[in-house]
């Protein structure tokens, strides 16, 4: 098995405040999935599972990211993550901040943090993230939309410790929600969006929210990260709300204003 040191932030243990007994940050609740989670974080798990799903891809060749959930072991780990989240989720308030894949870069994208400037911006994002958990107003619910491998490894710990209020899951390594009825449950609410990455999964989430006229949405610019492999700066100058579609300024909000 490859060494994860090139992919995972060496400071991720201290950032999460855990000692998992593994060479990756890993919630002990999911320790029996350690080997598979490591494969996923190295970028190998998806392809291994996809090749085992050929019989499904004949029916839906363009949707392997969904098909993959029909095979083992993703089928079982997805079920376990859903059960775990349902045991800890609490009802959402009228104002909801959703963080899309909030730790992705720290778990499997650090090989692209190649200079001091990007490293400083990664630290600044993490500081904004922790400040949000500590300082958010009581009328704002904080939740994540995450891939199951990142949830099982790390972000499930936030839910257990009460740092976030709820979790839903996305399709494998993309921003499409795998949570039937969730978007409908946001009708009449104000939804704030942050996470990783701008133009990719964060933009996919915004696109899904925009399909529901009864959801008022805003992007929290200080909580959105550009993809480090494709951008010189992690901090975005603009937020994309769709393909080749920049979000208007009245849909952007600063973290300072959100926490006021």
C-alpha angles and dihedrals in degrees: 000000000000122000111260093207092097092053106037126066107251087217093054093098092057092040090057094037095225141124105202100176088241133096087246129052101267133168105236088224087073098035092121087066093053098115094048093045090053090052090051093049089051089054094248103100096073094054093045091052094041091057088054090054100061092120089060095044091062087068097041109016094168096055107059090139088066096034090057090071091064093067134068135294096017091053092060098039090049089052091049092049091051091051091047093050093046089056092056107028116108127198116282123242126225092272116056131182112201118196112201114212089333097181101035096112093048093049101044113354108065095108086079094054090091105152140043094254094057090043091054091048091050089053090048091052091051090049090051089049095052092043088055092053093048102037107033117128117258091244093061121083115211120209142156135229104205146164112255095242092055091044094049091047102044126337093063085071090064090055093048091050095047095245089126130028104220147357135211127180136241130210114274110303095334136093100247110116118241093197115107112217095006097114090048089054088060094061110126093018132109110237126199119197134207140146139077132008128010111216090016127054096352090051090047089055092049090049090054092049091050090060088067112069092194092064117085108204139187133179117229100221095199090056098049122091130200118228104268095213092059105031135059091215128046091203109080123228090198137015122230117223094183143348107315088348119118117205113246117248092250088065093057125086132181122237089237091058092045092053096044 
